[in-house]
């Protein structure tokens, strides 16, 4: 039994929503993955009279395609789409059967307008929580547009192909045989990369806002909801909804929710924001801010938005080590997400830079997959919680090096080692390995503000207890500020505070 009873019960409910017959064309061999794949498609066929199965030979074995009867829809799974990709499979079955995807009509129209032949290939790992977004977006495009085909490829099932293309990060997408992009991409982002996204003209005639929120993470979503509930004209500019939590796997400290995953929480935030009359400007980056009669925010696409008040909630990003080799070998052995990219380093040697909670959690996770983990910490001791340190030191394939400054990540076409200096003796040492995971905390996304606003030495926006900044009418919230702690629940609270502060400012001015 490939599917347990709970999953089968859930699946049975979903399959009742199918609207027409589909045909699964299966290309299988004698290997273990083929056997599991055959077991899966046979189970699916027994659960719904809408599903038919036919043996065939496809471009890759093992793989199967999901088709309308008599029509090739271009949706292919190479490997067994379980784990994080199980939802991708369920959605593909429903959408190919005729059920409309839950996508804005504007986006559907953009997909249908794409002309030319496009064959996408996405390389994923089943433990990657970022991959399903990309797989599902490309599947939707294939279902909506006959010129578009998409194959999901499980890297663990096609190791030789992954090695030959030197893929060392997931998701990695190829288009018509050429590298297209890596990392999480939404449907709108993929369309923008194809040159069919919104341009500055779409923003030209917008009336001034009462509150304009910059950033779509927990702080920004919270601020937008609180502002809109006051009945004032609210807009939100988001580079991507969810922000940093999109890269967070397990969340267990969000009070009242025992466990959730970052992408799931991000989807809930977006749904909640969409419940209100909020002008959502997605996939847009702010470029500059200037206080005139109103506050003016210029976007990177050239559009200028005006508002009586602005709430900055641009969050933070992974901090770089800033040593030679880091930028050159990004996605060629240098990685930032152990959950996503860890499986690609199975049986290899890796380093984790950073001895805080995130670094030690990463080392523990990786130790179960890779041959050996070397932890490099700059300080003379680890900063992680003692319970994590105990677990780490119990593992046989982990070496911990403290009081060490990373000096270089070495390689040719990809990473082959890391150099560090012993801070006590000054000696430089080199460790041969194939991967480096950087886990040294966050840096606020405030560079674009220049010197227009008061910031700390670390680049964090200085705020008071109302969320006010040094510019009247400009507020800030979340990880981009000098708040003492960077936590989802604290960001949400500070977003609400900033929105109430902005409303109070509007009443008084």
C-alpha positions as CSV (number, residue, x, y, z in Angstrom):
1,X,0.0,0.0,0.0
2,X,1.6,3.2,-1.2
3,X,-1.1,5.5,0.2
4,X,-2.1,5.2,3.8
5,X,-5.8,5.1,4.9
6,X,-6.0,8.8,5.9
7,X,-4.5,10.0,2.6
8,X,-6.8,7.6,0.6
9,X,-9.9,8.9,2.5
10,X,-8.8,12.5,1.7
11,X,-8.1,11.6,-1.9
12,X,-11.5,9.9,-2.4
13,X,-13.2,13.2,-1.5
14,X,-11.1,15.2,-4.0
15,X,-11.6,12.7,-6.8
16,X,-15.4,13.1,-6.5
17,X,-14.8,16.7,-7.7
18,X,-13.5,15.4,-11.1
19,X,-15.7,16.7,-14.0
20,X,-14.7,14.4,-16.9
21,X,-12.7,11.3,-17.8
22,X,-8.9,11.4,-17.9
23,X,-6.2,9.0,-19.2
24,X,-2.9,8.3,-17.4
25,X,-0.3,7.2,-19.9
26,X,2.4,5.3,-18.0
27,X,6.0,4.6,-19.0
28,X,7.4,2.1,-16.5
29,X,10.5,-0.2,-16.3
30,X,11.5,-2.8,-13.8
31,X,13.1,-0.5,-11.2
32,X,11.7,0.3,-7.7
33,X,10.5,3.8,-8.7
34,X,8.6,2.3,-11.7
35,X,6.9,-0.3,-9.3
36,X,5.9,2.4,-6.9
37,X,4.5,4.6,-9.8
38,X,2.5,1.7,-11.2
39,X,1.1,1.0,-7.7
40,X,0.1,4.7,-7.4
41,X,-1.7,5.0,-10.8
42,X,-3.4,1.6,-10.3
43,X,-4.7,2.8,-6.9
44,X,-5.9,6.1,-8.5
45,X,-7.8,4.1,-11.2
46,X,-9.6,1.9,-8.5
47,X,-10.7,5.0,-6.7
48,X,-12.5,6.8,-9.6
49,X,-14.3,5.6,-12.7
50,X,-13.1,8.9,-14.3
51,X,-9.5,7.6,-14.4
52,X,-8.2,5.2,-17.1
53,X,-4.7,3.9,-17.3
54,X,-2.7,2.9,-20.5
55,X,0.9,1.6,-20.8
56,X,3.1,3.5,-23.3
57,X,6.7,4.8,-23.8
58,X,7.3,8.4,-22.9
59,X,10.5,10.5,-23.1
60,X,11.5,9.4,-19.6
61,X,11.0,6.1,-17.7
62,X,9.6,6.0,-15.1
63,X,7.0,8.7,-15.8
64,X,3.3,9.2,-16.5
65,X,1.2,11.9,-18.3
66,X,-2.2,13.2,-17.3
67,X,-4.4,13.7,-20.4
68,X,-7.9,14.4,-21.5
69,X,-9.3,11.5,-23.5
70,X,-8.0,11.8,-27.1
71,X,-5.8,14.9,-26.2
72,X,-2.3,15.4,-25.0
73,X,-2.4,18.1,-22.3
74,X,1.4,18.2,-21.7
75,X,1.3,17.5,-18.0
76,X,3.9,14.8,-17.1
77,X,5.2,13.5,-13.8
78,X,8.7,11.8,-14.0
79,X,8.9,10.1,-10.7
80,X,6.3,9.4,-8.0
81,X,4.6,12.7,-7.0
82,X,4.2,12.0,-3.2
83,X,5.5,14.1,-0.3
84,X,5.2,17.8,-1.0
85,X,4.1,17.1,-4.6
86,X,1.0,15.0,-3.7
87,X,-1.1,18.2,-3.9
88,X,0.4,18.9,-7.4
89,X,-0.8,15.5,-8.5
90,X,-4.4,16.0,-7.1
91,X,-4.7,19.4,-8.7
92,X,-3.5,18.1,-12.0
93,X,-6.1,15.3,-12.0
94,X,-8.9,17.8,-11.2
95,X,-7.8,20.5,-13.7
96,X,-7.2,18.1,-16.6
97,X,-10.7,16.6,-15.9
98,X,-12.1,20.1,-16.5
99,X,-12.3,21.7,-13.1
100,X,-11.2,25.4,-13.4
101,X,-8.0,26.3,-11.6
102,X,-8.3,28.8,-8.8
103,X,-6.5,31.6,-10.6
104,X,-7.5,35.2,-11.3
105,X,-9.2,35.6,-14.6
106,X,-6.6,38.3,-15.6
107,X,-3.8,35.7,-15.1
108,X,-5.8,33.0,-17.0
109,X,-6.1,35.5,-20.0
110,X,-2.4,36.2,-19.8
111,X,-1.6,32.4,-20.0
112,X,-3.9,31.9,-22.9
113,X,-2.2,34.7,-24.8
114,X,1.3,33.1,-24.6
115,X,2.2,32.2,-28.2
116,X,5.0,29.9,-29.4
117,X,6.1,26.4,-28.3
118,X,7.2,26.1,-24.7
119,X,8.4,22.9,-23.0
120,X,9.2,23.4,-19.4
121,X,11.1,20.9,-17.2
122,X,11.1,21.4,-13.4
123,X,13.7,19.5,-11.4
124,X,12.4,19.0,-7.8
125,X,12.9,17.0,-4.6
126,X,9.9,15.6,-2.8
127,X,11.1,17.1,0.5
128,X,11.2,20.6,-1.1
129,X,8.3,22.9,0.2
130,X,9.1,25.6,-2.5
131,X,8.8,23.2,-5.4
132,X,5.0,22.6,-5.5
133,X,4.4,26.3,-6.3
134,X,6.5,26.0,-9.4
135,X,5.1,22.6,-10.5
136,X,1.5,23.7,-10.0
137,X,2.0,26.9,-11.8
138,X,3.6,25.2,-14.9
139,X,0.9,22.5,-14.8
140,X,-1.9,25.2,-14.9
141,X,-0.2,26.8,-17.8
142,X,-0.1,23.5,-19.7
143,X,-3.8,22.8,-19.0
144,X,-4.8,26.3,-20.1
145,X,-2.6,26.6,-23.2
146,X,-2.0,23.9,-25.8
147,X,1.4,25.4,-26.8
148,X,2.8,24.8,-23.3
149,X,4.0,21.4,-21.9
150,X,5.5,20.7,-18.5
151,X,7.4,17.7,-17.0
152,X,8.0,17.5,-13.3
153,X,11.3,15.5,-12.7
154,X,12.1,14.1,-9.2
155,X,15.9,14.6,-8.9
156,X,16.2,11.5,-6.7
157,X,14.7,9.3,-9.4
158,X,16.8,10.8,-12.2
159,X,20.2,11.3,-10.6
160,X,22.3,10.9,-13.7
161,X,20.3,13.6,-15.5
162,X,20.6,16.0,-12.5
163,X,24.3,15.4,-12.3
164,X,24.8,15.8,-16.1
165,X,23.0,19.2,-16.0
166,X,24.9,20.1,-12.8
167,X,21.7,20.9,-10.9
168,X,22.5,21.6,-7.3
169,X,19.4,23.5,-6.1
170,X,15.7,22.9,-6.4
171,X,13.4,23.9,-7.9
172,X,15.4,24.4,-11.1
173,X,13.4,25.1,-14.3
174,X,14.6,24.5,-17.9
175,X,12.6,26.0,-20.9
176,X,13.1,24.4,-24.3
177,X,16.4,22.8,-23.0
178,X,17.9,26.0,-21.7
179,X,18.1,27.1,-18.0
180,X,15.1,29.3,-17.2
181,X,15.3,29.9,-13.4
182,X,15.7,28.4,-10.0
183,X,14.0,28.9,-6.7
184,X,10.3,29.6,-5.9
185,X,8.3,31.2,-8.7
186,X,4.6,31.9,-8.8
187,X,2.5,31.8,-11.9
188,X,2.6,35.6,-12.2
189,X,6.5,35.6,-11.8
190,X,6.8,33.0,-14.6
191,X,4.6,35.1,-16.9
192,X,6.7,38.2,-16.0
193,X,9.9,36.3,-17.0
194,X,8.2,35.4,-20.3
195,X,7.5,39.1,-20.8
196,X,3.7,39.1,-20.2
197,X,3.5,40.7,-16.8
198,X,2.0,44.1,-15.8
199,X,3.9,47.3,-16.7
200,X,4.0,50.9,-15.4
201,X,0.9,52.0,-17.5
202,X,-1.3,49.8,-15.3
203,X,-0.5,52.0,-12.3
204,X,-0.7,55.4,-14.0
205,X,-4.2,56.4,-13.0
206,X,-4.4,55.3,-9.4
207,X,-5.8,57.8,-7.0
208,X,-3.7,58.6,-3.8
209,X,-4.1,56.0,-1.0
210,X,-4.8,56.7,2.6
211,X,-2.5,53.9,3.6
212,X,0.0,52.2,1.2
213,X,1.7,49.1,2.6
214,X,5.1,48.1,1.1
215,X,5.7,44.4,1.6
216,X,3.5,41.3,1.7
217,X,4.8,39.3,4.6
218,X,3.1,38.7,7.9
219,X,3.7,42.4,9.0
220,X,2.4,43.8,5.7
221,X,-0.6,41.5,5.4
222,X,-1.6,42.4,9.0
223,X,-1.1,46.1,8.4
224,X,-3.2,46.0,5.2
225,X,-6.1,44.1,6.9
226,X,-6.1,46.5,9.9
227,X,-6.1,49.6,7.7
228,X,-8.8,48.2,5.4
229,X,-11.0,47.4,8.4
230,X,-11.0,51.2,9.2
231,X,-12.7,51.8,5.9
232,X,-9.9,53.8,4.4
233,X,-8.4,53.5,0.9
234,X,-5.6,50.9,1.2
235,X,-3.1,49.5,-1.2
236,X,-0.3,46.9,-0.8
237,X,2.8,46.5,-2.9
238,X,4.3,43.0,-2.6
239,X,7.3,41.5,-4.3
240,X,5.9,38.1,-3.3
241,X,3.1,37.4,-0.9
242,X,4.3,35.7,2.3
243,X,7.9,37.1,2.1
244,X,10.4,35.3,4.3
245,X,7.9,32.6,5.5
246,X,7.7,31.2,2.0
247,X,11.2,29.8,2.8
248,X,10.2,28.4,6.2
249,X,9.2,24.8,6.5
250,X,7.8,23.9,9.9
251,X,6.2,26.6,12.0
252,X,5.4,25.5,15.6
253,X,5.4,28.7,17.6
254,X,2.5,30.5,15.9
255,X,0.2,30.5,18.9
256,X,-3.1,28.6,18.6
257,X,-1.8,26.7,15.5
258,X,0.3,23.7,16.7
259,X,2.0,23.2,13.3
260,X,1.8,24.7,9.9
261,X,4.2,25.3,7.0
262,X,5.4,28.6,5.6
263,X,3.8,28.4,2.2
264,X,0.4,27.4,3.7
265,X,0.5,30.3,6.1
266,X,1.5,32.7,3.2
267,X,-1.5,31.4,1.2
268,X,-3.8,32.1,4.2
269,X,-2.4,35.6,4.6
270,X,-3.1,36.4,0.9
271,X,-6.6,34.9,1.1
272,X,-7.3,37.1,4.2
273,X,-6.1,40.3,2.5
274,X,-8.2,39.5,-0.6
275,X,-11.3,39.4,1.7
276,X,-11.1,43.2,1.9
277,X,-11.2,46.1,-0.6
278,X,-7.4,46.3,-0.8
279,X,-5.6,47.3,-4.1
280,X,-3.0,44.4,-4.3
281,X,0.0,45.2,-6.6
282,X,1.8,41.9,-6.7
283,X,5.3,41.2,-8.1
284,X,6.4,44.8,-7.7
285,X,9.5,46.2,-6.0
286,X,9.8,49.6,-4.4
287,X,12.7,51.7,-5.7
288,X,12.6,54.9,-3.7
289,X,10.5,57.0,-1.2
290,X,10.1,60.7,-1.0
291,X,8.0,62.9,1.3
292,X,6.3,65.7,-0.6
293,X,2.8,67.0,0.0
294,X,2.0,63.3,0.0
295,X,4.4,60.4,0.4
296,X,5.5,59.2,-3.1
297,X,6.8,55.7,-3.7
298,X,8.5,54.9,-7.0
299,X,8.4,51.3,-8.2
300,X,11.2,49.6,-10.2
301,X,8.9,49.5,-13.3
302,X,8.8,53.3,-13.2
303,X,5.3,53.8,-11.8
304,X,4.9,56.4,-8.9
305,X,2.3,55.7,-6.2
306,X,1.1,58.4,-3.8
307,X,-0.3,58.0,-0.4
308,X,-1.2,60.1,2.7
309,X,0.6,57.5,4.9
310,X,3.0,54.6,4.1
311,X,3.8,51.5,6.1
312,X,7.2,49.9,5.3
313,X,7.2,46.1,5.9
314,X,9.8,44.9,3.5
315,X,11.1,42.2,5.8
316,X,14.6,40.6,5.6
317,X,16.6,38.2,3.5
318,X,19.3,35.6,4.2
319,X,22.5,37.2,5.2
320,X,25.5,36.4,2.9
321,X,28.9,35.5,4.3
322,X,30.5,37.9,1.8
323,X,33.6,35.7,1.0
324,X,35.1,34.9,-2.4
325,X,33.2,32.0,-4.1
326,X,29.8,32.6,-2.4
327,X,28.2,34.5,-5.3
328,X,30.0,32.6,-8.0
329,X,28.8,29.2,-6.7
330,X,25.3,30.1,-5.7
331,X,23.1,27.1,-6.8
332,X,26.3,25.3,-7.8
333,X,27.0,24.0,-4.3
334,X,26.2,27.2,-2.2
335,X,22.7,26.9,-0.8
336,X,20.5,28.6,1.7
337,X,17.6,26.1,2.2
338,X,18.6,22.8,3.7
339,X,15.0,21.4,3.4
340,X,14.9,22.1,-0.3
341,X,18.4,21.4,-1.5
342,X,19.6,18.8,1.1
343,X,18.4,15.7,-0.9
344,X,20.6,16.8,-3.8
345,X,23.7,16.3,-1.6
346,X,22.9,12.7,-0.6
347,X,26.1,10.8,0.2
348,X,28.2,14.0,-0.2
349,X,30.2,16.2,2.2
350,X,28.8,19.6,3.1
351,X,29.5,22.5,5.5
352,X,27.0,24.6,7.4
353,X,28.2,28.1,8.2
354,X,26.5,29.3,11.4
355,X,26.0,28.0,14.9
356,X,22.7,29.6,15.8
357,X,19.4,27.6,16.0
358,X,18.9,27.7,12.2
359,X,22.4,26.5,11.5
360,X,22.3,23.7,14.0
361,X,18.8,22.6,12.9
362,X,20.2,22.6,9.3
363,X,23.2,20.5,10.3
364,X,21.0,17.9,12.2
365,X,18.6,17.6,9.2
366,X,21.5,17.3,6.7
367,X,23.3,14.7,8.8
368,X,20.5,12.3,8.0
369,X,21.0,12.7,4.3
370,X,24.7,13.5,3.5
371,X,27.9,11.6,4.2
372,X,29.4,14.3,6.5
373,X,28.6,17.7,7.9
374,X,31.2,20.3,9.0
375,X,29.7,23.1,11.1
376,X,31.7,26.4,11.1
377,X,31.0,28.9,13.8
378,X,32.7,32.3,14.0
379,X,32.3,32.7,17.8
380,X,34.1,30.6,20.4
381,X,30.9,28.8,21.3
382,X,27.6,27.7,19.5
383,X,24.6,30.0,20.0
384,X,21.9,27.4,19.4
385,X,19.6,26.1,22.2
386,X,21.2,23.4,24.4
387,X,18.6,20.8,23.3
388,X,19.7,21.2,19.7
389,X,23.4,21.1,20.6
390,X,22.9,17.8,22.5
391,X,21.3,16.3,19.5
392,X,24.0,17.6,17.2
393,X,26.9,16.3,19.3
394,X,25.2,12.8,19.4
395,X,25.6,12.5,15.6
396,X,28.5,10.4,14.3
397,X,29.0,12.2,11.0
398,X,29.2,15.8,12.2
399,X,32.4,17.9,13.0
400,X,32.0,21.2,14.8
401,X,34.7,23.9,14.3
402,X,34.3,27.0,16.5
403,X,36.2,30.3,16.7
404,X,36.7,30.0,12.9
405,X,36.3,32.7,10.2
406,X,35.3,31.5,6.8
407,X,37.7,33.0,4.2
408,X,36.7,31.4,0.9
409,X,34.4,28.9,-0.8
410,X,36.5,27.2,-3.5
411,X,35.6,25.4,-6.7
412,X,35.9,25.2,-10.5
413,X,32.5,24.7,-12.1
414,X,31.0,23.9,-8.7
415,X,32.0,23.9,-5.0
416,X,34.9,21.7,-4.1
417,X,35.8,23.0,-0.6
418,X,35.8,25.7,2.0
419,X,38.7,27.6,3.7
420,X,38.6,29.0,7.2
421,X,41.0,30.8,9.6
422,X,41.5,29.6,13.1
423,X,40.9,32.9,15.0
424,X,43.1,31.8,17.9
425,X,46.2,30.7,16.0
426,X,45.7,32.6,12.7
427,X,46.2,29.3,10.8
428,X,44.2,28.8,7.6
429,X,42.7,25.3,7.0
430,X,40.9,23.8,3.9
431,X,38.1,21.2,4.0
432,X,37.2,19.3,0.8
433,X,33.5,19.1,0.3
434,X,30.7,19.4,-2.3
435,X,28.2,21.8,-0.7
436,X,28.0,24.8,1.6
437,X,24.8,25.9,3.4
438,X,24.8,29.5,4.7
439,X,22.8,30.0,7.9
440,X,24.0,33.2,9.6
441,X,20.8,35.1,10.1
442,X,19.0,37.9,8.3
443,X,19.6,41.3,6.8
444,X,16.8,43.9,6.5
445,X,15.5,44.8,3.0
446,X,16.0,48.6,3.5
447,X,18.9,49.4,1.0
448,X,16.4,51.0,-1.4
449,X,15.6,53.7,1.2
450,X,19.1,55.2,1.2
451,X,19.5,57.9,3.8
452,X,15.9,59.2,3.6
453,X,15.0,57.6,6.9
454,X,16.7,56.9,10.2
455,X,18.2,53.4,10.4
456,X,20.4,51.5,12.8
457,X,24.0,50.5,12.0
458,X,22.6,47.2,10.9
459,X,20.2,48.9,8.4
460,X,17.0,48.4,10.5
461,X,14.4,51.2,10.4
462,X,14.1,52.9,13.8
463,X,10.5,53.0,15.0
464,X,8.7,54.2,18.2
465,X,5.9,52.4,20.1
466,X,3.3,53.5,17.5
467,X,5.5,52.2,14.5
468,X,6.3,55.8,13.5
469,X,9.6,56.4,11.7
470,X,11.7,59.6,11.4
471,X,9.5,60.8,8.5
472,X,6.0,62.1,9.5
473,X,3.3,59.8,8.0
474,X,5.7,57.0,7.3
475,X,5.5,53.9,9.6
476,X,7.3,50.6,9.6
477,X,6.7,47.1,11.0
478,X,8.3,43.6,11.1
479,X,11.8,42.3,10.4
480,X,12.9,45.5,8.6
481,X,12.7,47.5,11.9
482,X,14.8,47.6,15.0
483,X,12.3,45.4,16.9
484,X,14.1,43.3,19.5
485,X,12.9,39.9,18.2
486,X,12.3,38.7,14.6
487,X,9.3,36.3,14.9
488,X,6.1,35.9,12.8
489,X,3.8,36.6,15.6
490,X,5.7,39.8,16.6
491,X,5.7,41.0,12.9
492,X,2.0,40.5,12.7
493,X,1.5,42.5,15.9
494,X,3.8,45.3,14.8
495,X,1.9,45.4,11.4
496,X,-1.4,46.0,13.3
497,X,0.3,48.6,15.5
498,X,1.7,50.5,12.5
499,X,-1.8,50.5,10.8
500,X,-3.5,51.8,13.9
501,X,-0.7,54.4,14.2
502,X,-1.2,55.5,10.6
503,X,-5.0,55.7,11.1
504,X,-4.4,57.9,14.2
505,X,-2.0,60.1,12.2
506,X,-4.7,60.5,9.5
507,X,-7.3,61.6,12.0
508,X,-5.0,64.1,13.6
509,X,-3.7,65.6,10.4
